[in-house]
Amino acid sequence: MIKHIVLFKFKEASQDVIDTVVSQLRNLEGKVESLRSIEVGVDLIRSERSYDVALITTFDNMDGLQAYQVHPEHVKVSDYIGTVKESTIAVDYEY
């Protein structure tokens, strides 16, 4: 299994931006065949070092993760996030 974790920091972490991103990410469930699970969380602390939203997804293997990356539904969400993000960090690991 592959775990894919992404943290997003937004240029403007308004409630509207956060709600839109969270909704779009959660709506990927059931639309991307290789996506086994998805969890989306909003940061509670809002410290200087905090990121705004966390995404945790799982896939059977690297092929599944790669299929997710290019899936049209994921690309739409990714394109929107690209317009509102300040930065992202990610880690992918096998477990």
C-alpha positions, 0 to 999 in steps of 0.5 A: 500500500502507498500512503500519499500525504500533502499539506497545503498553505494558502496565499489567503487562508479564508474560510471560503478558500479552505471550504472550497478546497476541502469540498473538492478534495473530499468529492474525489472519493468514488470518482478516482478508481485507484483511490482506496481512502481519502482523509482531509483535515483543516489545521486547528492551531494556525501557528506560524509553522502550520499548513492550512489543510492536510490530505492523506490518501492511500493506493494499492501501489505506485501505479494507482498513485500515478493514475490518480495524479493524471486522473481528470477529476484530480487534475481539476482540483489540482488546477484550482489549488494551484491558483490559491496555494502559497506552497505545498509539501508532500511525502509518499511512502509504502507501508 
